[in-house]
Amino acid sequence: MRHNKKFNHLSRKSAHRDAMLANMTISLIMHKRIITTLAKAKALRMYAEPLINRTKDDTTASRRLVFQHLQNKEAVKELFSTVAAKVADRPGGYTRILKLGNRLGDNAKTCFIELVDFNEAMLEAKGQEKAAAKKSTRRSRKKAAAPAAEAPAAEEAPKTEE
């Protein structure tokens, strides 16, 4: 029986799966965004987020634990320098998965997986949405609409008297 065994094995043996997830995590850290299948992205999220969470405490022990998984000095250096600075105040959810559609060859679902704080276009769009949300309120729209409707009626009434 498969009780409490929810991990996706991705049709690979454990050594192959660990190597693949480590390589994908290194690519994600170095490039900040990668394109992969949806199943691999969901497995990568479960693998990468605890490692990114370790970067909040920059100690020798946490560096060694991360290096034990990744086995890449440049990726560990990048993770603890630039990525750690951006995720220091974030409580979790360091990655974002955006679905792209199906792949032509085998019709597999593909997606982007990216580090959340490194997509500048998405951050600018959120800033503009917040600014727009602050400017307009429900109450002000009702008040602005009511005088506008009354104003033309008031102007037409004096013209008919003259």
N, C-alpha and C positions, 0 to 999 in steps of 0.2 A: 504494500500500500504506500501511497505517496503523501502521507500526512505531513504537513508543515514543510514541504519541499517545493517552494514556489519559484526558485531560481531558474531562469531560462538557460538551458545548456547550449543553445545555438548549434546543435548537431556537431559538437566537438568534444574531444576528450579534455580533461581538466587542465593539463599542461598547455595544450594548444589554445584553449579558451583564455587562460591567464596571460599567455604571451600576447595574444591578439588584443585583449583589453588593455594591457600595459602599453603596447605600441599605439593604440588609438588614444589613450590618455596623453601620451607624450605628444602626439600630433595635435591634440586639442589644446594643450598648454602652449605649444610653440606657435600654432597658427591662429588660435582663438576661435576657429570655426572649421568644422569638417562636414563633409557630406557622406552619409552612410545609410544603411537600411534602418527602418524604424525599430526592429527588434534589437539590433546591435546598439542603437542609440540609447534605448531604455536600459540595456545591460551596462552600457558605459556610464550612464548617469549613476547607477548604483555603485559602480567601482570608483569613479572619479571624485564624487562629492565628499566622501569621508577623507580622501587624501587632501582635497582643497581645504577642508575644515581643519586639518592638522596645521596648516600654515599660519593660523592665527597665533599660535604659540611658537615663536621662532627659537627653538632650542636645538641643541645637538641631537637629543633623543628623537624629536619629531622629524628632523632632517633625515636621520638614519632610517626611521620607519618608512618615510616616503621613498627614500632611495632604495630600500629593500623591495618595494613594489615596482618602481619605475626603471631602475638600473641605467639612468641617464643623467649625467652631471649637469648638462646644459638645461634640461627640463626642470630639474630640481632647483637650480639657480633662478630660472625664470619664474617658477612657481612661488618661491619664497621672496622674490624681490618685487616684481610688478603685480602679479596676481594677488598676493597677500595684502598689498596696500589697498587694492580696490575692494576686496571682500572683508576687510577688517570689521566694518560695522554691519554687515549683512548677517542675519541669523541663520540662513540656509538658502537653498534654491540657487545654487551658483551656476547652473546650466539651464539652457532653454532649448526646447526641441520644436522646430518649425517644419511641418510636413510639406513636401514638395510635390508628391504625386507618385505615379508608378514608373518603374524603370522599363525601358523598351524591351530589353532582352528576355527577362524572366518575369516581368510584371510585379517585381518586389516593391513594396512601399518604401520610398526614399524620403530622407529628411535632412535638414541642417541640425547639427547640435553645436551650440556655441556657448561661450562664457557670457553671462548676462551683462556684466558691467563693461564689456569691451565693444559692444555694438553702438557706435556713435550715432548713427542715423536713428536707431530706436530710442536712444536716450533723448535726442533733440525733439522727436515727435512727442514723447511723453511730456516734456517741458512745455511744449506749445499747447497740448491738450489741457494741462493744469492751468495755464494762463487763461485759456478760453473758458474753462469751467468757472474760474473765479470772477470773470467779468460779467457773465450772464447768470441771472437767477430767475427763478420761476415768478416771483412776486413782481420783479421789475418789468417782465414782459407783459404781464396783465395790465399794469398801470400805464405802460407806454402805449398799448393798443387801445385802451379806452379813450384817452384824450384825442388821439388821432382820428378816431371815428366820429367824435363829437365836433371837432373843429370844422370840417367841411360843412356840416349842417348849420353851424352858427354863422358862417360866412355867407351862405346862400340866403338866409333869412333877411339880413339887412338889404341885400341887393333887390329883393322883390318889393320892399317898401318904398324905395326911391323911385 
